[in-house]
């Protein structure tokens, strides 16, 4: 998939933070598969306290909390979302390590630390601060459904789009096993066009990176809303971009800031 880069409105402002360590949320699929095979236990099951006790999940969150840079509300949601339900049973023993794991269809689940970071950026938006939640959320790239589950604990409504039907179907099955206050709406479709029927959205987050931020996402971002997406940046490769829809005096504008260098899978059009 190739796409011509779109220009931001003239009123778009950019603020760039110093580049930090490259975040590789998903890793190359081959390396994730090799590591998973090396670390998986022979029977794919856990011992000791077990995954269902929540103790292993709490230890993962405690490690993230010790870093002192993640939103406590996001950590609380991650403490409640059973990540092992979203990976293959043979890899369940690794579900609460800070690592990416293969989920099939040539894709991987993002590292917990990267999920925490991106959702923390969303929670720091003006709309989330005002409403106390992420409001109505659009997620681009459902994957196995894990981040959609975390989002469901932070938002009033979640719409999640996946272009790969195999992953869309897998996410539906995964989410049916998890008790959530409200079920995310899963859509098999082209994420680049968003989902206007469910919008406008207070928050938009993407798990795939393109050369640009699709204009459809900007149109569907509500005033006061925030968007977080991996996007190409001149001279920096792919970085996390935060886009705020600011309204002052009845006039809307977009404020863009660039954060860490990242390496996400490409954002593609169409469905498969």
C-alpha positions in Angstrom: 0.0 0.0 0.0 1.3 3.4 -0.9 -0.3 6.7 -0.1 0.5 10.3 -1.0 1.3 12.4 2.0 -1.4 14.8 2.9 -0.6 18.3 4.2 -1.8 19.4 7.6 -3.9 22.6 7.8 -1.9 25.8 7.8 -2.8 26.3 11.4 -1.2 23.0 12.5 1.6 23.7 15.0 4.5 21.2 15.6 6.5 20.8 18.8 9.2 18.2 18.9 10.5 16.6 22.0 14.1 15.3 22.2 14.4 11.9 20.6 14.7 9.1 23.1 15.4 5.4 22.9 13.7 3.7 19.9 10.5 2.0 21.1 9.9 -1.3 19.3 6.4 -2.2 20.4 5.9 -5.2 18.2 9.4 -6.3 17.2 10.1 -8.1 14.0 7.8 -11.1 13.7 10.6 -13.5 13.1 12.5 -12.5 16.3 9.3 -12.5 18.4 8.6 -16.1 17.2 12.1 -17.3 17.9 12.1 -15.8 21.4 8.6 -17.2 22.1 9.7 -20.7 21.1 12.8 -20.5 23.2 11.0 -19.3 26.3 7.7 -21.2 26.2 7.2 -24.0 28.7 6.8 -27.4 27.1 3.1 -27.8 28.1 2.3 -24.1 27.7 0.9 -23.9 31.3 2.0 -21.9 34.3 3.0 -23.2 37.7 3.0 -21.6 41.1 0.4 -18.9 41.6 -0.9 -19.4 38.0 -2.1 -16.7 35.6 -5.7 -16.8 36.8 -4.8 -15.6 40.3 -3.9 -12.1 39.0 -0.7 -12.2 41.0 1.4 -12.5 37.8 -0.5 -9.6 36.3 0.0 -7.5 39.4 3.8 -8.1 39.2 3.8 -6.9 35.6 2.0 -3.7 36.6 4.3 -3.3 39.6 7.3 -3.4 37.3 5.8 -0.7 35.1 4.8 1.4 38.1 8.4 1.3 39.4 9.5 3.1 36.2 7.5 6.1 37.5 6.4 7.3 34.1 3.0 5.7 33.4 -0.5 7.0 34.1 -1.9 5.3 37.2 -5.4 4.9 35.6 -3.9 3.1 32.7 -1.9 0.8 35.0 -5.1 0.0 37.0 -6.8 -1.0 33.7 -3.9 -3.2 32.7 -4.0 -4.8 36.2 -7.6 -5.8 35.4 -7.2 -7.0 31.8 -6.0 -10.6 31.5 -3.4 -10.4 28.8 -2.9 -14.2 28.8 -6.4 -14.5 27.3 -5.2 -12.8 24.2 -2.1 -14.9 23.3 -1.9 -18.5 22.3 -2.0 -20.9 25.2 1.6 -22.1 24.5 2.8 -18.6 25.1 0.7 -17.8 28.1 3.6 -18.1 30.5 5.2 -15.1 28.8 2.0 -13.0 28.7 3.1 -10.7 31.5 6.6 -10.1 30.4 7.4 -6.8 28.8 7.7 -8.3 25.3 5.9 -8.7 22.1 4.5 -12.1 21.1 3.3 -13.5 17.8 -0.5 -13.6 17.5 -0.8 -15.1 14.0 -1.4 -13.6 10.6 2.1 -12.1 10.5 1.3 -9.8 13.5 2.4 -9.4 17.1 0.9 -8.1 20.3 2.5 -4.8 21.5 4.7 -4.7 24.6 2.8 -3.8 27.7 5.1 -0.8 28.3 4.2 0.6 24.9 0.5 0.1 25.5 0.9 1.9 28.8 2.8 4.8 27.2 0.4 5.4 24.3 -2.7 5.2 26.4 -1.0 7.5 28.9 -0.5 10.0 26.2 -4.3 9.8 25.4 -5.2 10.2 29.0 -3.1 13.4 29.2 -5.3 15.0 26.5 -7.5 18.0 27.4 -10.7 16.0 26.7 -9.7 13.1 29.0 -8.7 15.6 31.7 -12.1 17.3 31.5 -14.2 14.2 31.3 -12.1 11.9 33.5 -12.1 9.2 30.8 -11.2 8.7 27.2 -14.8 9.2 26.2 -15.6 7.7 22.8 -12.5 5.9 21.4 -11.5 4.8 17.9 -8.8 2.1 17.8 -7.1 1.5 14.5 -5.7 -2.1 14.4 -7.6 -4.4 16.8 -5.0 -7.2 16.6 -5.8 -9.8 19.2 -8.1 -7.5 21.1 -5.9 -6.8 24.2 -5.6 -3.1 23.9 -9.3 -2.9 23.1 -10.0 -4.6 26.4 -7.8 -2.1 28.3 -9.5 0.8 26.5 -12.9 -0.6 27.5 -11.9 0.0 31.1 -10.9 3.6 30.4 -13.6 4.8 28.0 -17.3 5.2 27.7 -17.4 3.5 24.2 -14.8 1.8 22.1 -14.9 1.1 18.4 -12.0 -1.0 17.1 -11.2 -1.6 13.4 -9.1 -4.5 12.0 -8.4 -5.0 8.3 -7.4 -8.7 8.6 -10.5 -10.8 9.0 -8.6 -13.6 10.7 -7.5 -11.3 13.5 -10.9 -9.6 13.7 -12.5 -13.1 14.3 -9.8 -14.0 16.8 -10.3 -10.8 18.7 -14.0 -11.4 18.9 -13.4 -14.8 20.5 -10.8 -13.5 22.9 -13.0 -10.6 24.1 -15.9 -13.0 24.7 -13.8 -14.7 27.4 -13.2 -11.4 29.3 -15.6 -9.7 31.6 -15.7 -6.0 30.8 -18.0 -3.1 31.8 -18.9 -2.6 28.2 -17.9 -4.6 25.2 -15.9 -2.9 22.4 -17.5 -2.7 19.0 -15.3 -4.6 16.6 -15.4 -3.7 12.9 -13.8 -5.6 10.1 -12.8 -2.8 7.8 -10.3 -0.3 6.4 -8.8 1.6 9.3 -7.5 4.4 7.1 -11.1 5.6 6.6 -12.0 5.4 10.3 -15.6 4.8 11.3 -17.6 7.9 11.0 -20.9 6.2 12.0 -19.5 5.8 15.5 -17.9 9.2 15.8 -17.0 11.8 16.5 -14.3 10.4 18.8 -12.8 12.0 21.8 -9.7 9.7 21.5 -8.1 7.9 18.5 -5.2 5.5 18.8 -3.5 3.6 16.0 -1.4 0.4 16.2 0.0 0.8 12.7 2.1 3.6 11.2 1.7 5.4 7.9 3.4 8.2 6.0 0.7 10.6 7.1 -2.3 10.9 9.5 -5.3 10.1 7.4 -7.6 13.1 6.9 -10.6 10.9 7.8 -9.2 10.5 11.3 -8.8 14.2 11.7 -12.4 14.8 10.5 -13.7 12.2 13.1 -11.7 13.7 16.0 -14.1 15.7 18.2 -13.2 19.2 19.4 -10.9 18.9 22.4 -10.0 15.3 21.3 -6.6 13.8 21.0 -5.1 11.3 18.5 -2.0 9.2 19.1 -0.4 7.4 16.1 3.0 6.2 14.8 3.7 8.4 11.8 6.6 9.2 9.6 8.5 12.4 10.5 11.0 14.2 8.3 14.5 13.1 9.1 13.4 10.9 12.1 11.8 7.9 10.6 8.6 6.7 12.4 7.7 8.5 15.6 4.8 8.6 18.0 2.7 11.7 17.0 0.2 13.3 19.2 -2.5 15.4 17.4 -4.8 17.6 19.5 -8.0 19.2 18.0 -8.0 22.5 19.8 -10.9 25.0 19.6 -10.4 28.6 20.6 -12.9 31.3 20.0 -15.0 29.0 18.0 -12.1 28.3 15.6 -10.6 24.8 15.4 -7.0 24.0 14.8 -4.6 21.0 15.1 -1.6 21.0 17.3 1.0 18.3 16.6 3.8 17.1 18.8 6.4 14.4 18.1 7.6 11.9 20.7 9.7 8.7 20.7 11.0 7.0 17.6 9.0 3.8 17.2 8.7 0.8 14.8 5.1 -0.3 14.1 3.8 -2.4 11.3 2.7 -0.4 8.2 -0.7 1.2 8.0 -2.4 -0.3 4.9 -5.6 0.3 3.1 -8.3 -2.2 2.3 -9.4 -5.5 3.9 -8.0 -9.0 3.7 
